[in-house]
């Protein structure tokens, strides 16, 4: 699956996107990313799966695109 990072999260991860396999849901994804990038633990962000914001653990497939986005405001 493709993982996209935006804003300050790109600075933490060091790249704008990653390709990962073998991750079954968004909770496992967050656990994996926080283990690899400890600074992510203190960051606030939203998660979208296939361009839909989620608020609970969501199953993932290898064809999914997951985006991690810092809080944003509009005007």
Residue pairs with C-beta under 8 A, 6 or more apart in sequence:
1 19
1 20
1 21
1 23
1 60
1 61
1 62
1 63
1 64
1 65
1 66
2 17
2 18
2 19
2 64
2 65
2 66
3 17
3 18
3 19
3 20
3 29
3 33
3 65
3 66
3 67
3 68
4 16
4 17
4 65
4 66
4 67
4 68
5 12
5 13
5 15
5 16
5 17
5 18
5 67
5 68
6 16
6 67
6 68
6 69
6 70
7 69
7 70
7 72
8 43
8 70
9 40
9 43
9 45
9 68
9 69
9 70
10 16
12 37
12 39
12 40
12 43
13 33
13 37
13 40
20 29
20 32
21 62
23 29
23 32
23 60
24 59
24 60
25 57
25 58
25 59
25 60
26 47
26 49
26 54
26 57
26 58
26 60
26 66
27 57
29 60
29 66
30 47
33 40
33 68
34 40
34 41
43 70
44 70
44 71
45 68
45 69
45 70
45 71
46 53
46 68
46 69
46 70
46 71
47 53
47 54
47 58
47 66
47 67
47 68
47 69
48 54
48 66
48 67
48 69
49 58
49 60
49 64
49 65
49 66
50 64
50 65
51 65
51 67
60 66
